[in-house]
Amino acid sequence: MEARAIQRYARQSSRKMRLVVDLIRGKNVNEAFAILKFNKKFAAKQIEKTLKSAVANAEQAALKANANLDVDDLLVTKAIINMGTPLKRFTSAAQGRGVPIKKRTSHVEIHVGTKEST
């Protein structure tokens, strides 16, 4: 059984989020939740929400298919962070100019599955 969850336009740069997602890739779901819970980065909260959604999607898919699923057997099979479209803002600068600021966003995609499905 495999399921996925996608969070789009998370308000943090993809470079910072990749540091956290590298810690959980390939790990057991319970171990991944423990790593994210005790990680002090802001990205950990965003990734934890997406991982929780992926686990819930796997449960719903198993229920729909009338299959047997143990949540403790799930693994983070694939975790990708892609760059989203940046929010373009301007701030004032010297001599009446405006200087652009890019507030970067990212897309989080997490796949969970059992060992048999990988």
C-alpha positions as CSV (number, residue, x, y, z in Angstrom):
1,M,0.0,0.0,0.0
2,E,1.4,3.4,-1.0
3,A,0.0,6.8,-0.4
4,R,1.2,10.4,-0.8
5,A,0.5,13.9,0.5
6,I,1.5,17.2,-1.1
7,Q,1.7,20.6,0.6
8,R,2.1,23.5,-1.8
9,Y,3.4,27.0,-1.2
10,A,4.8,26.4,2.2
11,R,6.3,29.7,3.3
12,Q,9.9,28.7,3.6
13,S,12.7,28.3,1.2
14,S,13.2,24.8,-0.3
15,R,16.9,24.9,0.6
16,K,16.1,25.1,4.4
17,M,13.4,22.5,4.1
18,R,15.6,20.0,2.4
19,L,17.9,19.9,5.4
20,V,15.1,18.5,7.5
21,V,13.6,16.2,4.9
22,D,16.9,14.5,4.4
23,L,16.8,13.3,8.0
24,I,13.6,11.3,7.5
25,R,13.9,9.9,4.0
26,G,13.9,6.1,4.1
27,K,13.0,5.9,7.8
28,N,10.1,4.2,9.6
29,V,7.1,6.6,10.1
30,N,7.2,6.4,13.9
31,E,10.9,7.2,13.8
32,A,10.3,10.0,11.4
33,F,7.7,11.6,13.7
34,A,10.1,11.4,16.6
35,I,12.9,13.1,14.6
36,L,10.5,15.8,13.4
37,K,9.1,16.4,16.9
38,F,12.5,17.1,18.5
39,N,13.9,19.1,15.6
40,K,14.0,22.8,16.4
41,K,13.7,24.0,12.8
42,F,10.4,25.6,11.6
43,A,10.4,23.3,8.5
44,A,10.0,20.3,10.8
45,K,6.4,21.4,11.7
46,Q,5.5,21.8,8.0
47,I,6.9,18.5,7.1
48,E,5.3,16.8,10.1
49,K,1.9,18.0,9.0
50,T,2.5,16.6,5.5
51,L,3.7,13.3,6.8
52,K,0.7,13.0,9.1
53,S,-1.6,13.6,6.1
54,A,0.3,11.0,4.0
55,V,-0.2,8.4,6.8
56,A,-3.9,9.3,7.0
57,N,-4.2,8.9,3.2
58,A,-2.6,5.5,3.4
59,E,-5.1,4.4,6.1
60,Q,-8.0,5.7,3.9
61,A,-6.7,3.9,0.8
62,A,-6.4,0.7,2.8
63,L,-10.0,1.1,4.2
64,K,-11.3,1.8,0.7
65,A,-9.5,-1.3,-0.8
66,N,-10.6,-3.4,2.2
67,A,-6.9,-4.2,2.8
68,N,-5.0,-4.9,6.1
69,L,-2.7,-2.1,7.0
70,D,-0.5,-1.6,10.1
71,V,0.7,2.0,10.4
72,D,3.8,0.9,12.3
73,D,5.0,-0.9,9.2
74,L,4.9,2.2,7.0
75,L,8.1,3.8,5.7
76,V,8.9,7.2,4.2
77,T,9.6,5.8,0.7
78,K,10.0,9.2,-1.1
79,A,10.3,12.7,0.2
80,I,10.8,15.6,-2.2
81,I,11.0,19.4,-1.7
82,N,10.6,21.5,-4.8
83,M,10.8,25.2,-5.2
84,G,7.5,27.1,-5.4
85,T,6.8,30.4,-7.0
86,P,8.4,33.2,-4.9
87,L,6.2,36.0,-3.6
88,K,7.6,39.3,-5.0
89,R,7.6,42.2,-2.6
90,F,9.4,45.6,-2.6
91,T,11.1,47.5,0.1
92,S,12.3,51.1,0.1
93,A,15.9,51.9,-0.6
94,A,18.1,55.0,-0.8
95,Q,17.1,57.9,-3.2
96,G,13.5,56.9,-3.5
97,R,14.1,53.5,-5.1
98,G,12.4,50.3,-4.5
99,V,14.4,47.1,-4.1
100,P,12.8,43.7,-4.8
101,I,12.5,41.0,-2.2
102,K,11.8,37.4,-3.1
103,K,9.9,35.6,-0.3
104,R,10.6,32.0,-1.3
105,T,8.0,29.2,-1.1
106,S,8.3,25.4,-1.5
107,H,6.3,22.3,-2.3
108,V,6.6,19.3,0.0
109,E,5.7,15.9,-1.4
110,I,5.9,12.8,0.9
111,H,5.2,9.2,-0.2
112,V,4.7,6.5,2.4
113,G,4.5,2.8,1.8
114,T,5.1,-0.7,3.2
115,K,8.3,-2.7,2.5
116,E,6.4,-5.0,0.1
117,S,5.3,-2.2,-2.1
118,T,8.8,-0.8,-2.6
